[in-house]
Amino acid sequence: MSVFGAEGDAADASPDAWKAALQIWSALDALNEELAAELGGPLRAGIGLHVGMAVVGMIGTAEHRSLQFLGDTGNIAAKLEEQSKPLDCTMVVSHAALVRIALAACAPQSAVVTIAGREIPVAVFRTRGELQQLVAAL
């Protein structure tokens, strides 16, 4: 789980999250290529991306502090990531995150997922090329 904009730069948070997702996907592709002879099949990862407000801060004692965030935003991102397997894709992005960087019409494929009693429109990314096109425009 990653948080972007915790340092107070909300304007860069969405583009940074999209770029990080592309970097993760590219690194996983490179690792799969490097280990192809040793693996029975490619390693897969799911990415969920959502934007919104959260309470962010350091929690714990002086010796054991960690950055924590509370709120619905992180929960929704985690639930979107869980949807990557049944949707057979690498990345599931909320409509809210998509419109922060591009027109929703640019999404390669859309779906509606149900999370905690809510229906959330999402974009589904099955190829890295789809994501690269959007990130290149940032």
C-alpha positions as CSV (number, residue, x, y, z in Angstrom):
1,M,0.0,0.0,0.0
2,S,1.3,3.4,-0.9
3,V,0.2,6.9,-0.1
4,F,0.9,9.9,-2.4
5,G,0.6,13.6,-1.4
6,A,1.2,13.0,2.3
7,E,3.9,15.6,2.2
8,G,1.3,18.2,1.3
9,D,1.6,18.3,-2.5
10,A,-1.8,17.1,-3.5
11,A,-1.5,18.4,-7.1
12,D,1.3,15.9,-7.8
13,A,-0.3,13.0,-5.9
14,S,-2.4,11.6,-8.7
15,P,0.2,11.8,-11.4
16,D,2.8,10.3,-9.0
17,A,0.6,7.4,-8.2
18,W,-0.1,6.7,-11.9
19,K,3.7,6.8,-12.6
20,A,4.5,4.5,-9.7
21,A,1.9,2.0,-10.9
22,L,3.6,2.0,-14.3
23,Q,7.0,1.6,-12.7
24,I,5.8,-1.4,-10.7
25,W,4.2,-3.0,-13.8
26,S,7.4,-2.4,-15.8
27,A,9.6,-3.9,-13.1
28,L,7.4,-6.9,-12.8
29,D,7.6,-7.5,-16.6
30,A,11.4,-7.2,-16.4
31,L,11.6,-9.6,-13.5
32,N,9.4,-12.1,-15.3
33,E,11.6,-11.9,-18.4
34,E,14.7,-12.3,-16.3
35,L,13.4,-15.3,-14.4
36,A,11.3,-16.9,-17.2
37,A,13.5,-20.1,-17.3
38,E,13.1,-20.6,-13.5
39,L,9.4,-19.8,-13.2
40,G,6.5,-22.1,-14.1
41,G,4.6,-19.0,-15.2
42,P,4.8,-15.3,-14.9
43,L,4.6,-13.6,-11.5
44,R,1.4,-11.4,-11.3
45,A,0.4,-8.5,-9.2
46,G,-2.7,-6.6,-8.8
47,I,-2.9,-2.8,-8.4
48,G,-5.8,-0.8,-7.1
49,L,-5.8,3.0,-7.5
50,H,-8.2,5.5,-5.9
51,V,-8.0,9.1,-4.8
52,G,-9.5,10.9,-1.9
53,M,-8.9,12.5,1.5
54,A,-7.3,10.5,4.4
55,V,-5.9,11.3,7.8
56,V,-2.2,10.7,7.6
57,G,0.4,10.8,10.4
58,M,3.1,9.1,12.3
59,I,1.8,6.7,14.9
60,G,3.6,4.8,17.6
61,T,6.4,5.3,20.1
62,A,9.7,7.0,19.5
63,E,11.3,3.6,18.7
64,H,8.5,2.1,16.7
65,R,6.8,4.8,14.6
66,S,5.2,4.3,11.3
67,L,3.3,6.3,8.8
68,Q,-0.4,5.4,8.9
69,F,-3.4,6.6,7.1
70,L,-7.0,6.3,8.0
71,G,-10.1,6.7,6.0
72,D,-12.2,5.3,3.2
73,T,-9.6,6.1,0.4
74,G,-7.1,3.4,1.4
75,N,-9.9,0.9,2.0
76,I,-11.3,1.4,-1.4
77,A,-7.9,1.2,-3.1
78,A,-7.3,-2.2,-1.3
79,K,-10.7,-3.4,-2.4
80,L,-10.1,-2.4,-6.0
81,E,-6.8,-4.3,-5.9
82,E,-8.7,-7.4,-4.8
83,Q,-10.9,-7.1,-7.9
84,S,-7.9,-7.4,-10.3
85,K,-8.0,-11.2,-10.0
86,P,-11.7,-11.8,-10.8
87,L,-11.5,-9.1,-13.5
88,D,-8.4,-10.8,-14.9
89,C,-6.3,-7.6,-15.1
90,T,-3.3,-6.0,-13.5
91,M,-4.8,-2.7,-12.5
92,V,-8.3,-1.5,-11.4
93,V,-8.7,2.2,-11.2
94,S,-11.6,4.1,-9.7
95,H,-13.4,6.6,-12.0
96,A,-12.4,9.3,-9.5
97,A,-8.7,8.5,-10.0
98,L,-9.0,8.3,-13.8
99,V,-10.6,11.7,-14.2
100,R,-7.8,13.3,-12.2
101,I,-5.4,12.7,-15.0
102,A,-7.4,12.1,-18.1
103,L,-10.9,12.0,-19.6
104,A,-12.8,9.0,-18.5
105,A,-13.4,8.1,-22.1
106,C,-9.7,7.3,-22.4
107,A,-10.1,4.2,-20.3
108,P,-9.4,0.9,-22.1
109,Q,-12.3,-0.9,-20.6
110,S,-14.7,-0.1,-17.8
111,A,-16.7,-2.0,-15.3
112,V,-18.7,-1.5,-12.1
113,V,-17.6,-3.3,-9.0
114,T,-19.5,-3.6,-5.7
115,I,-17.5,-2.7,-2.6
116,A,-19.0,-2.6,0.9
117,G,-22.5,-2.1,-0.5
118,R,-21.5,0.6,-3.0
119,E,-21.2,0.4,-6.7
120,I,-18.0,2.0,-8.0
121,P,-17.3,2.6,-11.7
122,V,-13.7,1.6,-12.5
123,A,-11.3,1.4,-15.4
124,V,-9.6,-2.0,-16.1
125,F,-6.1,-2.2,-17.4
126,R,-5.0,-5.5,-18.9
127,T,-1.9,-4.4,-20.8
128,R,1.0,-2.1,-19.8
129,G,0.6,-0.3,-23.1
130,E,-2.8,1.0,-22.1
131,L,-1.4,2.5,-18.9
132,Q,1.7,3.8,-20.8
133,Q,-0.5,5.8,-23.1
134,L,-2.2,7.6,-20.2
135,V,1.0,8.2,-18.2
136,A,2.8,9.5,-21.2
137,A,0.3,12.3,-21.4
138,L,0.9,13.4,-17.8
